Amino acid sequence: MQRYVDHLEGERDFSAHTVRAYLNDLEQFCAYLREGPVVFDPEHDATNQAPPRLEDLARAGRNDVRAFLAHVQTAGGSPRTSARKLAAIRSAYKFFCRVGALDTNPAQEVRSPKLGRDLPDVLSVPEVTALIEAPDTSTPLGVRDRAILETLYSAGIRAAELAGLALGDVDLVGGTIAVLGKRRKQRIAHLGAMAVDAVNAYLRVRGGLGRPRHDRLFVNARGGPLTTRSVQRVVERYARQTLPGRREVSPHTLRHTFATHMLNAGADLRVVQELLGHESLSSTQIYTHVSIDRLKEVYRESHPHA
């Protein structure tokens, strides 16, 4: 099992969060094989369950995998949750068969649930403006929070990517940042003039936040590196203040908003793909559905008989 973890971390270059999610799904599957329909929350980590064991996986058949996925949905899991757990189970069996620890992969021919594609939640321009202007910039933490919100919206980066930024990654003269994305793939993201101003203002007060002794760009009140969860809390706090009617606003909402506003303003889809760091254009194409109003507007302005 440790070799499998090493495989996920080394060969597949998964993040610690993804590795934990895969192991959690295996723990739930093995607990189901040992104990039958156990009570669990399919959307969250396993609790008080033994770690996955090779002997449990060795005695499972295709019908066991199907029954487990049915149990996941009975317990309240979505089709997307079932699909993710099947991917984790398939991955484990594929690895153990490859190294000769198991002979068969019972998950290989189990079909993944059909998934509808959810349209991303997007803020309007007035909403994102209200959110970004919410921090009290008379305080150092407010200046920091304004810089965080401006950077997320201006560059369209993920919360983890923002938390991982170092001082040397930022070129405020050129208006760019070097971002380390998924699978440790580096790309260049861009900062608009307002984001450059906000980050400049933050850098002037950064040293007063706990006297940081590291090179991370964004720090907490004690001077330590800001975590991904802390970035999420910053966005959630100001969203509750300024957008109380919305169900949920996260750093990823600002990423969706960035991409949609770019396309609405006429940006090329492949340019947005590069800025987001998507490996496949199909991942970016979902934003074209959100931009249908912009397409209608272009049609009305361009077609002689519109």
VENQUI-V224362 format. One record per residue. N is the residue number from 1. OMEGA is omega in radians with two decimals (none if undefined). BURIAL is # if it has 24 or more other C-alpha atoms within 12 Angstrom, else .. D_LAST is the distance of its C-alpha to the last C-alpha in Angstrom with 2 decimals. Layout:
BEGIN
n	omega	burial	d_last
N	OMEGA	BURIAL	D_LAST
N	OMEGA	BURIAL	D_LAST
END
This chain:
BEGIN
n	omega	burial	d_last
1	3.09	.	62.74
2	3.07	.	63.15
3	3.11	.	62.37
4	3.09	#	59.08
5	3.11	#	58.28
6	3.11	.	59.18
7	3.14	.	56.87
8	-3.09	#	53.90
9	-3.04	.	54.67
10	-3.06	.	55.72
11	-3.09	.	54.16
12	3.04	.	50.87
13	3.10	.	50.77
14	3.05	.	49.69
15	3.12	.	49.84
16	3.13	.	52.64
17	-3.13	.	50.20
18	3.10	.	48.95
19	3.12	#	52.55
20	3.13	.	53.59
21	3.12	#	50.76
22	-3.14	#	51.82
23	3.10	#	55.46
24	3.13	#	54.60
25	3.09	#	52.84
26	3.10	#	55.89
27	-3.14	#	58.22
28	3.12	#	56.46
29	-3.13	#	56.54
30	3.08	#	60.23
31	3.09	#	61.08
32	3.13	#	59.47
33	-3.11	#	61.55
34	-2.92	#	64.73
35	-3.08	.	64.29
36	-3.09	.	61.78
37	3.14	.	58.92
38	3.10	#	59.62
39	3.12	.	57.93
40	3.05	#	55.57
41	-3.04	.	52.31
42	-3.07	#	50.02
43	-3.04	.	47.78
44	-3.08	.	50.66
45	3.04	.	53.69
46	3.13	#	56.63
47	3.09	.	59.56
48	3.10	.	63.25
49	3.12	.	62.57
50	3.10	.	64.63
51	3.14	#	63.01
52	-3.12	#	61.70
53	-3.12	#	64.50
54	-3.12	#	64.56
55	3.07	.	66.84
56	-3.13	#	64.27
57	-3.06	#	61.58
58	-3.07	#	64.11
59	-3.13	.	64.68
60	3.04	#	61.06
61	-3.10	.	59.45
62	-3.13	#	55.94
63	3.08	.	56.29
64	3.13	#	57.34
65	3.14	#	54.14
66	-3.13	#	52.06
67	3.12	.	54.15
68	3.14	#	53.72
69	3.07	#	49.91
70	3.12	#	50.06
71	3.11	#	52.37
72	-3.12	#	49.96
73	3.07	#	47.26
74	-3.13	.	49.91
75	3.08	.	50.95
76	3.13	.	47.46
77	3.12	.	45.91
78	3.02	.	42.28
79	3.12	#	41.32
80	3.09	.	40.48
81	3.12	#	44.03
82	-3.14	#	45.52
83	3.13	#	43.62
84	3.14	#	44.90
85	3.09	#	48.45
86	3.11	#	48.32
87	3.13	#	47.28
88	-3.14	#	50.29
89	3.11	#	52.65
90	-3.11	#	51.48
91	-3.12	#	51.93
92	-3.14	#	55.48
93	-3.13	#	56.55
94	-3.13	#	55.11
95	-3.08	#	57.09
96	3.04	#	60.33
97	-3.12	.	60.19
98	-3.11	.	59.64
99	3.06	.	62.71
100	3.13	.	64.80
101	3.09	.	65.26
102	-3.09	.	63.58
103	-3.04	.	63.44
104	3.11	#	60.30
105	-3.08	#	56.85
106	-3.13	#	56.19
107	-3.00	#	52.71
108	-3.06	#	51.53
109	3.07	.	50.34
110	-3.09	#	49.17
111	3.08	.	45.42
112	3.11	#	43.40
113	3.08	.	41.49
114	-3.07	.	37.80
115	2.95	.	35.81
116	-3.11	.	32.42
117	3.14	.	30.63
118	3.05	.	30.39
119	-3.12	.	27.50
120	3.06	#	29.06
121	-3.02	#	29.50
122	3.07	#	27.82
123	3.01	#	28.57
124	3.12	.	26.13
125	3.09	.	26.80
126	-3.14	.	28.86
127	-3.11	#	30.80
128	3.08	#	31.75
129	3.12	#	32.69
130	3.14	.	34.95
131	-3.08	#	36.52
132	-3.10	#	37.34
133	-3.08	#	38.77
134	-3.09	#	40.96
135	3.09	#	44.10
136	-3.04	.	46.93
137	3.00	.	47.30
138	3.11	.	50.67
139	3.12	.	52.18
140	3.14	#	52.40
141	3.08	#	50.88
142	3.08	#	47.97
143	3.11	#	47.42
144	-3.09	#	47.58
145	3.09	#	45.13
146	3.12	#	42.60
147	3.11	#	42.96
148	-3.10	#	42.52
149	3.11	#	39.28
150	-3.11	#	37.87
151	3.13	#	38.88
152	-3.10	#	37.43
153	-3.08	#	33.98
154	-3.05	#	34.04
155	-3.13	#	35.34
156	-3.09	#	34.04
157	3.12	#	37.55
158	3.13	#	39.41
159	-3.13	#	42.18
160	3.12	#	44.85
161	3.11	#	43.59
162	-3.13	#	43.77
163	-3.11	#	47.22
164	-3.10	#	48.43
165	3.03	#	47.52
166	3.13	.	50.56
167	-3.12	#	51.09
168	3.13	.	51.09
169	-3.00	#	47.65
170	3.04	#	45.99
171	-3.08	#	45.27
172	3.08	#	44.24
173	3.13	.	44.42
174	-3.14	.	41.92
175	-3.14	#	39.94
176	3.00	#	40.40
177	3.07	#	42.29
178	-3.02	#	43.85
179	3.05	#	43.03
180	-3.03	#	45.06
181	-3.13	#	42.79
182	-3.11	#	43.39
183	3.08	.	46.05
184	3.12	.	47.18
185	-3.09	.	44.37
186	3.07	.	43.95
187	3.10	#	40.71
188	3.04	#	39.72
189	-3.03	#	37.49
190	3.08	#	36.29
191	3.05	#	37.06
192	-3.08	#	35.00
193	-3.11	.	36.87
194	3.10	#	37.17
195	3.10	#	38.59
196	3.12	#	41.00
197	-3.11	#	42.23
198	3.13	#	42.72
199	3.08	#	44.66
200	3.12	#	46.74
201	3.12	#	47.67
202	-3.12	#	48.60
203	3.12	#	50.78
204	-3.12	.	52.78
205	-3.07	#	53.79
206	-3.10	#	53.94
207	3.13	#	57.66
208	3.11	.	58.44
209	3.06	#	57.11
210	3.14	.	60.32
211	-3.08	.	61.12
212	3.14	.	59.23
213	3.13	.	61.29
214	-3.03	.	58.59
215	3.08	.	55.59
216	-3.10	#	52.79
217	-3.05	#	50.15
218	-3.07	#	49.67
219	3.07	#	52.81
220	-3.05	#	53.84
221	-3.14	#	55.98
222	3.11	.	59.15
223	3.12	#	57.97
224	3.12	.	57.39
225	3.11	#	54.34
226	-3.14	#	51.38
227	3.08	.	50.64
228	-3.14	#	47.37
229	3.10	.	48.19
230	3.08	#	48.82
231	3.11	#	45.36
232	-3.13	#	43.93
233	3.11	.	46.07
234	-3.12	#	44.86
235	-3.10	#	41.20
236	-3.10	#	42.17
237	-3.11	#	44.36
238	3.07	#	41.77
239	3.10	#	39.07
240	-3.13	.	41.47
241	-2.96	.	41.91
242	-3.08	.	38.32
243	-3.02	#	36.23
244	-3.10	.	38.57
245	-3.10	.	35.94
246	-3.07	.	34.76
247	-3.08	.	36.56
248	3.06	.	37.39
249	-3.08	#	36.63
250	3.02	#	38.29
251	-3.13	#	38.28
252	3.04	#	36.02
253	3.11	#	33.47
254	3.07	#	33.35
255	3.08	#	32.97
256	-3.10	#	29.97
257	3.08	#	28.53
258	-3.07	#	29.18
259	-3.11	#	27.33
260	3.13	#	24.27
261	3.09	#	24.04
262	-3.13	#	24.49
263	3.12	#	21.61
264	-3.13	#	19.33
265	3.05	.	20.34
266	3.14	.	19.45
267	3.09	.	22.91
268	-3.08	.	23.53
269	-3.12	#	24.59
270	3.05	#	27.89
271	3.11	.	28.72
272	3.07	#	28.38
273	3.14	#	30.51
274	-3.12	#	33.20
275	3.12	#	33.20
276	-3.10	#	33.62
277	3.10	#	36.26
278	3.09	#	34.80
279	-3.09	.	36.62
280	3.11	.	33.91
281	-3.14	.	30.18
282	3.11	.	29.79
283	-3.11	.	31.18
284	-3.02	#	28.44
285	3.13	#	25.56
286	-3.12	#	25.93
287	3.10	#	24.26
288	3.11	#	20.96
289	3.13	.	20.78
290	-3.04	#	21.38
291	-3.07	#	18.64
292	3.12	.	15.80
293	3.11	.	14.57
294	3.12	.	14.48
295	3.12	.	12.52
296	-3.14	.	9.75
297	3.11	.	10.00
298	-3.14	.	10.05
299	-3.11	.	6.96
300	-3.12	.	5.04
301	-2.98	.	7.55
302	-3.02	.	7.74
303	-3.08	.	5.21
304	-3.10	.	5.72
305	-3.11	.	3.80
306	none	.	0.00
END
